[in-house]
Amino acid sequence: MSVVALVLAAGSARRFGGDKRRVKLADGRSLLAHSVERARAAFADVRVVLRAGERGEDFGLAGDCRIVASPEAAAGMGHSLAAGANALLDSQAQAVAILLGDMPWIEPATLCRLAEAASASTIVLPRHAGQHGHPVIFGRDFWPALGRLGGDEGARALVRRHQGCCVVVEVDDAGVLLDVDTPEGLMQARSVRHTHDEPHPRHKRPIIPP
């Protein structure tokens, strides 16, 4: 199964109080660079959605990383998702993994396992400790609907409408739940990764109801 990856990184990060994509982690690289590197370790084709006018090198991304501009990113994640989906017309992949640019702790092995469960007609969701997480992998059959999204709802409504097509994969990887929305959340997430405890920081709203 060929799976292309879209990393959504065009949000405003209002709750963080600054551009969290540029926050440096322990090795000096940016938060976004870490998230993209995890994706590139699992997928041959990775595309990053940024705001109009931004460049990958601004965040320390590799020069060969494909950038997708989202001119309407300020209007909500749905617009960024649509921009990314509409940029897949040249892809022969049968599914797309939607990753978030502020989730740098997902193990590449987890991404590969989710990709193995994908097909053109299914939606694959990871679940850890009873909670749905990210990324979500949409089969090619759902790409046209992704391309019509808007606002701040993302793809949750699409998943709800097609729950019969959903495949839930249980994973032993807390990284699928850990995101960075606030400086405090970043500190908590770092602590979780260091102690191997279960995640407690607030994570992204589940894409489907628990």
Secondary structure, 3 states (H helix, E strand, C coil): CCEEEEEECCCCCHHHCCCHHHCECCCCCEHHHHHHHHHHHHCCCEEEEEECCCCHHHHCCCCCCEEEEECCHHHCHHHHHHHHHHCCCCCCCCEEEEEECCCCCCCHHHHHHHHHCCCCCCEEEEEECCEECCCEEEEHHHHHHHCCCCCCCCCHHHHHHCHHHEEEEECCCHHHCCCCCCHHHHHHHHHHHHHCCCCCCCCCCCCCCC
